[in-house]
């Protein structure tokens, strides 16, 4: 593998890693973002500025999202890791 091929290879690995990171974090971050937005609007409308009022529901929603999507996220990360380890012999050529 010459330097141009290895540079393209590592850029491809980095792109794949960023894509896996996005897929793994989205099922957790999107529900937390939506919950924060809704709770913020409710707090603004009712003038209630209690910190625990926004923290506890978001914590519950993130916990539920982890319970629902945790297995899929773990399998995504395991597949990516196996693919990275399978590519190591290719780098040694």
N, C-alpha and C positions, 0 to 999 in steps of 0.2 A: 504494500500500500504506500503510494508516494504521498507527499505532504498535501497536495491538492485534494486527493481522495480522502485523506484522513480529516482534513478540515471540513469537507462536505459531510463526512460521516458524523463528526462530533456536533456539527450544527443540526443535523437531522435528529440526533439523540437529544439535544437540548430542546428542539421543537417538540419532540414527542414527550419529553418530561414536562414541559410547560402545559401541553394539552392534557396529560394525565392529571397534573396538579389542578387544572381548571375543572376537569370532570369530577375529581374527588372532593373539591371544596364547594362546588356550586350547590349540591343538595343540602348543605349545612348553612351556607351564607345567605342564600336567597330567602328561605323562610325566616331567618333572623332579621334580615333587612325589611321584609314585608311586615313582620310583627312590630319592629321598631317604628316603622312609618305609621302604622295604624295606632299604636299606643301613643306616639307623639301627637298625632292629630287629636286623639281623645283627651290627652293631658292639656293640650292647648285650648280645646273647646271648654273643658271643665275647670281650667286654672288650677288643677291639682299638680303640684310639682314634687311629689314624693318619688325618690329614687328607686325604692324597692318596688313601686308599682310598675315600673317599666322593666326592671331587672328580672324579677321572678317569672313573668310570663315568657320573656325571651329565653330564659334558661330552660323552662319546660318545653318550649317549642324546639330548641336545639337538641334537647334530650330525646324528644320524640323523633326528630329527623335522624338522629344517630341510630336510634333503635330501628327505624324503617330502612334506612339506606346504608347502615354500617357494614352489613355483609357484602353489598354490591361494591362499596368503596374499597373494602379489604381485598376482594377478588380482583378489582382493577389494579390495585397496587401490587398484589402478588403476581399477576400476569406481567406487569411492566418489569418487575424485578427479575422474574424468570427469563424474560426476553433479554434483559441487559446481561445477565450471567451467560446466556446462550451465545451472545455476541462476542464474548471475550476471546474464544479461539480464533475468530475472524480477525481480531486486532493483532494477533501474534504472527500472522503471515507476513 
